[in-house]
Amino acid sequence: MQTVVWDPIASDEKQAASVRAVDSSYVRFDIIRRIMTKFFGIEVIMVMGITDIDDKIIKRANEMNMSPVALARIYEEDFKQDMAALKVLPPTAYMRVTENIPQIISFIETVIANGQAYATSQGNVYFDVKSWGKRYGVLTTISPDTPDEAVNTDKRHGKDFALWKAAKPQELSWTSPWGKGRPGWHIECSTISSAVFGKQLDIHTGGIDLAFPHHENEIAQCEVYHQCEQWGNYFLHSGHLHVKGSQEKMSKSLKNYVTVKDFLKKFSSDQFRMYCLRSRYSSAVEFSDESMDDAKNLLQAISSFIKDANAYIKGQLICDPVREDILWERLASTKVTVKASFADDFDTSRAVAAIMDLIHHGNRQLKAVTKDTGSPRSSVVYGSIISYIEGFFNALGMSFEERQVAVKGDSSAVLSNVIDELVQFRTKVRHYALALPEAAETALVEGDAGAKGSKREEKEKRQQLMGERRPLLEACDSLRENLAAFGIHIKDRAAVSTWEMAEGGGQAEQQAQGKS
């Protein structure tokens, strides 16, 4: 499977990478790539083109008094770091425009030779849209015969687009048969994808705003160059990310964007990935803190189920006998639904709904009871459910490992062990506080029929012990409540106590971060 995705790196950090332009599109297409490889066994060869020269880069480089190419490398590395932070897999190959100038010039020469482009006296080269006739507009049904807008350029027609731009004074340029200049926008992607994949491309991805004119123009260029009937088999377009309560898309030009770095200070990459999974990749979605909280709550529900199921497998959670036949049937049905959903234009929302339904039925049978009846545990079925759910999300770039702690740096394992020890110590203290001494217990059970005074003494001694140990129980309760404020939730079982950490920490942690 051959895929190409284009990434214009044309802005500095103050303008860089809005959540829609970078996070949503790239995360959504990363999910699709993982589905193809992990669920359908398709080998994907992915090429990412990098525009490392354009008007914005040139302008910014002049302002900073540095080389446009050097500045573009800084933006490129920043982009790669953001993608790594979002767990987006790197492409098979990165292809920079500035490293493919000879191939671009050769591509333009072929388009001119085939009669669909022309050079002007000013040193520009344009694609002649009308000469391509009705074949132009196959993707977006744009007709070349619609009236042109008034233009004040050296183009023949308003819809003609630049393949080569004549150099301006003090501007980075390359020598060509038409004079010094640099490539137009659309020709870059056509040349690079053709250089790698030839005359046939399986999948081309991008935001819906690129369908016209960018992708439409790419198709025209490539089909002229290769003299083929169909260059790209599929164009996948991701929907816009909208600001809540508005039809306004999130973008740099409207200054309503969120940078990746700022976004990840508030939410995790897994939370955003779950947010993306809850809708079709092609759908426009509304971005808000509330929608992110919904994604966070889903992650917490999944994590809680996995921890409870693991506690059940280990014998730490005692339940009534489990209807294994129902759970095995639900697991098999979920696998079929997930595969069918992914085969239906990568419908991740339906697949996630199937997973949550499986968790719902698993939770229904994990009801804790106080007394162990000695019935056998159904560990295998719950182990299979956990394995499938973790495998599902791991394949899509997420993690639900047991004892996963949402902290930064390399201290997560240490913190997890510390919490383990603390909870075990609290459990011992709690059991001691709840248990009666053997002698007192024996006296209460067996009693002394002939000695009411002895019974009264035992009762008074029991009350005295309960009074003495009440502060220990209160301290255990206080510790549980205090840790809950930091997102660490302790669950007291019949025999042991278990813990889990909420996504994003608790209120106290968030307040402390707000004050710092």
C-alpha positions as CSV (number, residue, x, y, z in Angstrom):
1,M,0.0,0.0,0.0
2,Q,1.5,3.3,-1.1
3,T,0.5,6.5,0.7
4,V,1.6,10.0,0.6
5,V,0.9,12.9,3.0
6,W,2.1,16.4,2.6
7,D,3.2,18.6,5.4
8,P,3.9,22.3,4.8
9,I,6.3,23.5,7.5
10,A,5.8,27.2,6.9
11,S,5.4,28.9,10.3
12,D,7.4,29.6,13.4
13,E,6.5,28.4,16.9
14,K,4.2,31.4,17.5
15,Q,2.1,30.3,14.6
16,A,2.9,26.6,14.4
17,A,0.8,23.6,14.2
18,S,-2.8,24.2,15.2
19,V,-4.7,21.3,16.7
20,R,-6.7,20.9,13.5
21,A,-3.8,21.3,11.0
22,V,-1.4,19.1,12.8
23,D,-2.9,17.1,15.7
24,S,-6.3,16.1,14.4
25,S,-5.3,15.3,10.8
26,Y,-2.1,13.6,11.6
27,V,-3.4,11.6,14.5
28,R,-6.5,10.5,12.5
29,F,-4.3,9.4,9.6
30,D,-1.9,7.7,12.0
31,I,-4.8,5.7,13.3
32,I,-5.8,4.7,9.8
33,R,-2.3,3.6,9.0
34,R,-2.2,1.5,12.2
35,I,-5.6,-0.1,11.3
36,M,-4.3,-1.1,7.9
37,T,-1.1,-2.6,9.3
38,K,-2.3,-4.1,12.6
39,F,-5.9,-5.3,11.7
40,F,-5.7,-6.0,8.0
41,G,-2.0,-6.9,7.6
42,I,-1.3,-4.4,4.9
43,E,2.2,-3.2,4.4
44,V,2.1,0.6,4.2
45,I,4.9,2.6,2.5
46,M,4.3,6.2,3.6
47,V,6.1,9.2,2.2
48,M,5.8,12.6,3.8
49,G,6.7,15.6,1.7
50,I,8.1,18.7,3.5
51,T,7.8,22.1,2.0
52,D,11.0,23.7,3.2
53,I,10.7,26.8,1.0
54,D,7.8,29.1,0.5
55,D,6.7,32.7,0.9
56,K,6.2,32.5,4.7
57,I,9.6,30.9,5.3
58,I,11.4,33.4,3.1
59,K,9.7,36.3,4.8
60,R,10.4,35.0,8.3
61,A,14.0,34.1,7.5
62,N,14.6,37.7,6.1
63,E,13.2,39.1,9.4
64,M,15.5,36.9,11.4
65,N,18.5,37.5,9.0
66,M,19.1,33.8,8.4
67,S,18.9,31.3,5.6
68,P,15.4,30.1,4.7
69,V,16.7,26.5,4.5
70,A,18.2,26.6,7.9
71,L,15.0,28.1,9.4
72,A,13.0,25.4,7.7
73,R,15.2,22.7,9.4
74,I,14.3,24.2,12.7
75,Y,10.6,24.1,12.0
76,E,11.0,20.5,10.7
77,E,12.6,19.3,13.9
78,D,10.0,21.0,16.0
79,F,7.3,19.4,13.9
80,K,8.9,15.9,14.3
81,Q,9.1,16.4,18.1
82,D,5.4,17.3,18.2
83,M,4.5,14.3,16.2
84,A,6.5,12.0,18.5
85,A,4.8,13.5,21.5
86,L,1.4,12.7,19.9
87,K,2.6,9.1,19.3
88,V,2.3,9.6,15.5
89,L,4.5,7.0,13.7
90,P,7.2,8.5,11.5
91,P,6.8,8.0,7.7
92,T,8.8,5.5,5.8
93,A,10.6,8.5,4.2
94,Y,10.7,12.3,4.5
95,M,11.1,14.1,1.2
96,R,12.2,17.8,1.2
97,V,11.3,20.1,-1.7
98,T,14.8,21.7,-1.8
99,E,16.4,18.3,-2.3
100,N,14.3,17.6,-5.4
101,I,14.6,20.7,-7.5
102,P,16.1,19.0,-10.6
103,Q,13.3,16.4,-10.5
104,I,10.7,19.2,-10.2
105,I,12.2,21.1,-13.2
106,S,12.2,17.9,-15.3
107,F,8.5,17.2,-14.3
108,I,7.5,20.7,-15.5
109,E,9.3,20.3,-18.8
110,T,7.3,17.1,-19.4
111,V,4.0,18.8,-18.7
112,I,5.0,21.6,-21.1
113,A,6.0,19.1,-23.8
114,N,2.6,17.3,-23.4
115,G,0.8,20.6,-24.2
116,Q,-0.8,21.4,-20.8
117,A,1.5,24.1,-19.5
118,Y,3.1,27.3,-20.8
119,A,6.0,29.6,-19.9
120,T,5.6,33.4,-19.8
121,S,7.9,36.2,-20.7
122,Q,8.2,37.0,-17.0
123,G,9.8,33.6,-16.2
124,N,6.7,32.0,-14.7
125,V,5.2,28.6,-15.8
126,Y,1.5,27.9,-15.5
127,F,-0.7,24.8,-15.9
128,D,-3.2,25.5,-18.7
129,V,-6.5,24.3,-17.0
130,K,-8.7,24.8,-20.0
131,S,-6.5,22.7,-22.2
132,W,-7.1,19.8,-19.9
133,G,-10.8,20.1,-20.5
134,K,-13.4,18.1,-18.6
135,R,-10.7,15.9,-17.0
136,Y,-10.1,18.8,-14.7
137,G,-12.3,18.6,-11.6
138,V,-12.7,14.8,-11.3
139,L,-12.2,15.0,-7.5
140,T,-14.3,18.1,-6.6
141,T,-16.5,18.5,-9.7
142,I,-15.0,21.9,-10.4
143,S,-15.5,22.8,-14.1
144,P,-12.8,24.6,-16.1
145,D,-15.6,26.4,-18.0
146,T,-16.9,28.3,-15.0
147,P,-16.2,32.1,-15.4
148,D,-12.8,33.2,-14.3
149,E,-12.2,35.8,-11.7
150,A,-10.4,39.0,-12.9
151,V,-6.7,38.5,-12.5
152,N,-3.8,41.0,-12.8
153,T,-1.0,38.5,-13.7
154,D,0.6,37.0,-16.7
155,K,-1.7,33.9,-16.6
156,R,-3.9,33.2,-19.6
157,H,-6.9,32.2,-17.5
158,G,-7.8,32.8,-13.9
159,K,-7.9,29.1,-13.0
160,D,-4.3,28.4,-14.3
161,F,-1.9,27.7,-11.5
162,A,1.8,28.2,-11.1
163,L,4.2,25.3,-11.7
164,W,7.3,27.6,-11.5
165,K,7.6,31.1,-9.9
166,A,10.1,33.6,-11.2
167,A,12.5,34.7,-8.5
168,K,12.0,38.0,-6.7
169,P,15.0,40.2,-5.6
170,Q,17.0,38.9,-2.7
171,E,15.0,35.6,-2.8
172,L,16.4,32.1,-2.7
173,S,16.1,30.6,-6.2
174,W,17.4,28.0,-8.6
175,T,18.4,28.1,-12.2
176,S,15.9,26.7,-14.7
177,P,15.1,26.8,-18.5
178,W,12.7,29.7,-17.7
179,G,15.2,31.7,-15.6
180,K,15.9,31.8,-11.8
181,G,12.9,30.9,-9.7
182,R,11.4,28.3,-7.4
183,P,8.6,25.7,-7.5
184,G,4.9,26.4,-7.2
185,W,3.0,24.7,-4.4
186,H,1.1,21.9,-6.2
187,I,4.0,20.7,-8.3
188,E,6.1,19.8,-5.3
189,C,3.9,16.9,-4.1
190,S,3.2,15.6,-7.6
191,T,6.9,15.4,-8.4
192,I,8.0,13.8,-5.1
193,S,5.2,11.2,-5.0
194,S,5.8,10.3,-8.7
195,A,9.6,10.0,-8.0
196,V,8.8,7.4,-5.3
197,F,5.7,5.6,-6.4
198,G,5.6,6.2,-10.2
199,K,2.4,6.6,-12.1
200,Q,0.1,4.9,-9.5
201,L,-0.6,6.0,-6.0
202,D,-2.9,4.0,-3.6
203,I,-3.8,6.7,-1.0
204,H,-3.3,10.4,-0.7
205,T,-4.3,12.0,2.6
206,G,-4.9,15.6,3.8
207,G,-7.4,18.0,5.3
208,I,-10.7,18.6,3.5
209,D,-9.5,22.1,2.8
210,L,-6.8,20.6,0.5
211,A,-9.3,18.9,-1.8
212,F,-9.5,22.0,-3.9
213,P,-7.4,23.4,-5.4
214,H,-4.4,21.4,-4.1
215,H,-5.4,17.8,-4.7
216,E,-7.3,18.7,-7.8
217,N,-4.3,20.3,-9.3
218,E,-2.0,17.4,-8.3
219,I,-4.3,15.0,-10.1
220,A,-4.2,17.1,-13.3
221,Q,-0.4,17.5,-13.2
222,C,0.3,13.8,-12.6
223,E,-2.2,12.5,-15.2
224,V,-0.6,14.8,-17.7
225,Y,2.9,13.8,-16.8
226,H,2.2,10.0,-16.7
227,Q,-0.4,10.1,-19.5
228,C,-2.6,7.9,-17.4
229,E,-6.4,7.7,-16.8
230,Q,-6.2,7.6,-13.0
231,W,-3.2,8.6,-10.9
232,G,-4.5,8.3,-7.3
233,N,-6.9,5.6,-6.3
234,Y,-8.1,7.1,-3.0
235,F,-8.0,10.6,-1.5
236,L,-8.8,10.5,2.3
237,H,-9.8,13.9,3.6
238,S,-10.1,14.6,7.3
239,G,-12.8,16.9,8.6
240,H,-12.2,20.3,10.2
241,L,-11.9,20.9,13.9
242,H,-14.4,23.5,14.9
243,V,-14.3,25.9,17.9
244,K,-17.2,25.0,20.3
245,G,-20.5,26.8,19.4
246,S,-19.2,28.0,16.1
247,Q,-18.8,26.9,12.5
248,E,-15.4,28.6,12.5
249,K,-12.6,26.1,11.9
250,M,-9.6,26.2,14.1
251,S,-6.7,27.6,12.2
252,K,-3.6,29.8,12.4
253,S,-5.0,32.5,10.1
254,L,-8.0,33.0,12.5
255,K,-5.7,33.0,15.5
256,N,-8.0,30.5,17.4
257,Y,-5.6,27.6,17.4
258,V,-3.8,25.7,20.1
259,T,-0.2,24.6,19.7
260,V,0.8,21.0,20.3
261,K,3.1,21.9,23.2
262,D,0.4,24.0,24.9
263,F,-2.2,21.3,24.3
264,L,-0.1,18.6,25.9
265,K,0.3,20.7,29.0
266,K,-3.4,20.2,29.7
267,F,-4.2,16.9,28.1
268,S,-2.4,13.7,27.3
269,S,-1.7,12.2,23.8
270,D,-3.9,9.2,24.7
271,Q,-6.8,11.5,25.6
272,F,-6.6,13.3,22.3
273,R,-6.3,10.0,20.4
274,M,-9.5,8.8,22.1
275,Y,-11.1,12.1,21.2
276,C,-10.2,11.4,17.6
277,L,-11.4,7.8,17.8
278,R,-14.9,8.9,18.8
279,S,-15.7,10.3,15.4
280,R,-15.1,9.3,11.7
281,Y,-11.9,10.7,10.3
282,S,-13.9,12.6,7.6
283,S,-16.3,14.2,10.1
284,A,-16.0,17.8,11.3
285,V,-15.7,17.8,15.1
286,E,-16.2,20.3,17.8
287,F,-13.3,21.0,20.1
288,S,-13.9,22.0,23.7
289,D,-12.7,21.1,27.2
290,E,-16.0,19.2,27.7
291,S,-15.4,17.0,24.7
292,M,-11.9,16.3,25.9
293,D,-13.3,15.5,29.4
294,D,-15.6,12.9,27.7
295,A,-12.6,11.3,26.1
296,K,-10.8,11.3,29.5
297,N,-13.8,9.7,31.2
298,L,-13.8,6.9,28.6
299,L,-10.2,6.2,29.2
300,Q,-10.8,6.1,33.0
301,A,-13.7,3.6,32.5
302,I,-11.5,1.3,30.4
303,S,-8.6,1.5,32.9
304,S,-10.9,0.8,35.8
305,F,-12.4,-2.2,34.1
306,I,-8.9,-3.6,33.4
307,K,-7.8,-3.1,37.0
308,D,-10.9,-4.7,38.4
309,A,-10.7,-7.6,36.0
310,N,-7.0,-8.1,37.0
311,A,-8.0,-8.0,40.6
312,Y,-10.6,-10.7,39.9
313,I,-8.1,-12.9,38.1
314,K,-5.7,-12.6,41.1
315,G,-8.4,-13.5,43.6
316,Q,-8.4,-10.0,45.1
317,L,-12.0,-9.3,44.0
318,I,-14.6,-11.9,45.1
319,C,-17.7,-12.2,42.9
320,D,-20.6,-14.5,42.4
321,P,-20.2,-17.3,39.7
322,V,-19.6,-15.8,36.3
323,R,-21.7,-16.7,33.2
324,E,-18.7,-17.5,31.0
325,D,-20.8,-18.4,28.0
326,I,-22.2,-14.9,27.8
327,L,-18.8,-13.3,28.0
328,W,-17.2,-15.6,25.4
329,E,-20.1,-14.8,23.1
330,R,-19.8,-11.0,23.7
331,L,-16.0,-11.2,23.1
332,A,-16.5,-13.0,19.8
333,S,-19.2,-10.6,18.7
334,T,-17.0,-7.6,19.5
335,K,-14.2,-8.9,17.4
336,V,-16.5,-9.3,14.4
337,T,-18.0,-5.8,14.9
338,V,-14.6,-4.1,15.2
339,K,-13.3,-5.7,12.0
340,A,-16.5,-4.8,10.2
341,S,-16.3,-1.2,11.5
342,F,-12.8,-0.7,10.3
343,A,-13.6,-2.2,6.9
344,D,-16.4,0.4,6.6
345,D,-14.2,3.4,5.8
346,F,-12.3,3.1,9.1
347,D,-15.3,3.7,11.3
348,T,-13.5,4.1,14.6
349,S,-16.5,5.5,16.5
350,R,-18.4,2.2,16.0
351,A,-15.4,0.1,16.9
352,V,-14.9,2.0,20.2
353,A,-18.6,1.7,21.0
354,A,-18.3,-2.1,20.6
355,I,-15.4,-2.2,23.0
356,M,-17.3,-0.1,25.5
357,D,-20.3,-2.5,25.2
358,L,-18.0,-5.4,25.9
359,I,-16.6,-3.6,29.0
360,H,-20.2,-2.9,30.1
361,H,-21.1,-6.6,30.1
362,G,-17.8,-7.5,31.7
363,N,-18.5,-5.1,34.5
364,R,-22.0,-6.4,35.1
365,Q,-20.5,-9.7,36.4
366,L,-17.7,-8.2,38.4
367,K,-20.0,-7.3,41.4
368,A,-18.0,-7.7,44.7
369,V,-19.5,-9.9,47.4
370,T,-18.4,-10.0,51.0
371,K,-18.4,-13.8,51.4
372,D,-16.3,-16.2,49.3
373,T,-18.6,-19.2,48.4
374,G,-15.6,-21.1,47.1
375,S,-16.9,-21.2,43.5
376,P,-14.2,-21.4,40.8
377,R,-13.1,-18.1,39.2
378,S,-13.5,-17.6,35.5
379,S,-10.0,-16.2,35.0
380,V,-9.5,-17.3,31.4
381,V,-12.4,-15.4,29.9
382,Y,-11.5,-12.2,31.7
383,G,-7.9,-12.6,30.8
384,S,-8.9,-13.0,27.1
385,I,-11.1,-9.9,27.3
386,I,-8.3,-7.8,28.9
387,S,-5.8,-9.1,26.3
388,Y,-8.1,-8.1,23.4
389,I,-8.9,-4.7,24.8
390,E,-5.3,-3.8,25.5
391,G,-4.3,-5.2,22.1
392,F,-7.0,-3.1,20.4
393,F,-5.8,0.2,22.0
394,N,-2.1,-0.7,21.7
395,A,-2.5,-1.3,18.0
396,L,-4.0,2.2,17.7
397,G,-1.2,3.9,19.6
398,M,-2.5,3.9,23.2
399,S,-1.6,2.1,26.4
400,F,-3.6,0.5,29.2
401,E,-0.9,-1.3,31.1
402,E,-1.7,-2.3,34.6
403,R,-0.4,0.2,37.2
404,Q,0.0,2.9,34.5
405,V,0.7,6.1,36.2
406,A,0.1,9.4,34.5
407,V,3.3,11.3,35.5
408,K,6.1,12.8,33.5
409,G,9.6,11.7,33.3
410,D,11.2,8.4,34.4
411,S,9.8,8.5,37.9
412,S,6.5,6.7,37.1
413,A,7.7,3.2,38.0
414,V,9.2,4.5,41.3
415,L,5.9,6.3,42.2
416,S,3.9,3.2,41.3
417,N,6.0,1.1,43.7
418,V,5.8,3.7,46.5
419,I,2.0,3.7,46.2
420,D,1.9,-0.1,46.2
421,E,3.9,-0.1,49.5
422,L,1.7,2.6,51.0
423,V,-1.5,0.8,50.1
424,Q,-0.2,-2.5,51.5
425,F,0.8,-0.8,54.7
426,R,-2.6,0.8,55.0
427,T,-4.3,-2.6,54.4
428,K,-2.4,-4.2,57.3
429,V,-3.3,-1.3,59.6
430,R,-6.9,-1.5,58.6
431,H,-7.1,-5.3,59.1
432,Y,-5.6,-5.0,62.5
433,A,-8.1,-2.3,63.5
434,L,-11.0,-4.4,62.3
435,A,-9.9,-7.7,63.9
436,L,-10.7,-8.7,67.5
437,P,-8.0,-10.6,69.5
438,E,-8.4,-14.3,69.4
439,A,-9.3,-14.6,73.1
440,A,-12.0,-12.0,72.9
441,E,-13.4,-13.5,69.7
442,T,-13.5,-17.0,71.3
443,A,-15.2,-15.6,74.4
444,L,-17.8,-13.9,72.3
445,V,-18.5,-17.0,70.2
446,E,-18.5,-19.7,72.8
447,G,-19.5,-17.5,75.7
448,D,-19.9,-18.8,79.3
449,A,-23.5,-19.8,80.1
450,G,-22.8,-19.7,83.8
451,A,-21.0,-16.4,84.0
452,K,-22.9,-13.3,82.9
453,G,-20.3,-11.2,84.4
454,S,-17.6,-12.8,82.2
455,K,-19.8,-11.9,79.1
456,R,-20.2,-8.4,80.3
457,E,-16.4,-8.1,80.8
458,E,-15.7,-9.5,77.3
459,K,-18.3,-7.0,75.8
460,E,-16.7,-4.1,77.6
461,K,-13.2,-5.2,76.5
462,R,-14.4,-5.4,72.9
463,Q,-15.9,-1.9,73.1
464,Q,-12.7,-0.7,74.6
465,L,-10.6,-2.2,71.8
466,M,-12.9,-0.7,69.2
467,G,-12.6,2.7,70.8
468,E,-8.8,2.4,71.0
469,R,-8.5,1.3,67.3
470,R,-11.1,3.8,65.9
471,P,-8.4,6.4,65.3
472,L,-6.5,3.9,63.1
473,L,-9.6,3.3,60.9
474,E,-10.2,7.1,60.8
475,A,-6.6,7.5,59.7
476,C,-7.0,4.9,57.0
477,D,-10.2,6.7,55.7
478,S,-8.4,10.0,55.8
479,L,-5.5,8.7,53.8
480,R,-7.9,7.3,51.2
481,E,-9.7,10.6,50.9
482,N,-6.5,12.6,50.7
483,L,-5.1,10.4,48.0
484,A,-8.3,10.7,46.0
485,A,-7.8,14.4,45.9
486,F,-4.7,13.7,43.9
487,G,-6.4,11.3,41.6
488,I,-5.3,8.1,43.4
489,H,-8.3,6.0,44.3
490,I,-8.1,3.1,46.8
491,K,-10.7,0.4,46.7
492,D,-11.1,-1.7,49.8
493,R,-11.9,-5.4,49.0
494,A,-12.8,-8.2,51.4
495,A,-9.2,-9.4,51.6
496,V,-7.0,-6.8,50.1
497,S,-7.1,-3.2,48.9
498,T,-6.3,-2.1,45.3
499,W,-5.6,1.3,43.8
500,E,-5.8,3.2,40.5
501,M,-4.8,6.6,39.3
502,A,-7.3,8.8,37.4
503,E,-6.4,10.3,34.1
504,G,-5.0,13.8,34.6
505,G,-4.6,13.6,38.4
506,G,-7.1,15.0,40.9
507,Q,-8.4,18.4,42.0
508,A,-5.6,19.1,44.5
509,E,-2.9,18.4,41.9
510,Q,-4.6,20.6,39.3
511,Q,-5.0,23.4,41.9
512,A,-1.3,23.1,42.9
513,Q,-0.3,23.3,39.2
514,G,-2.5,26.3,38.8
515,K,-0.7,28.2,41.7
516,S,2.8,27.3,40.6
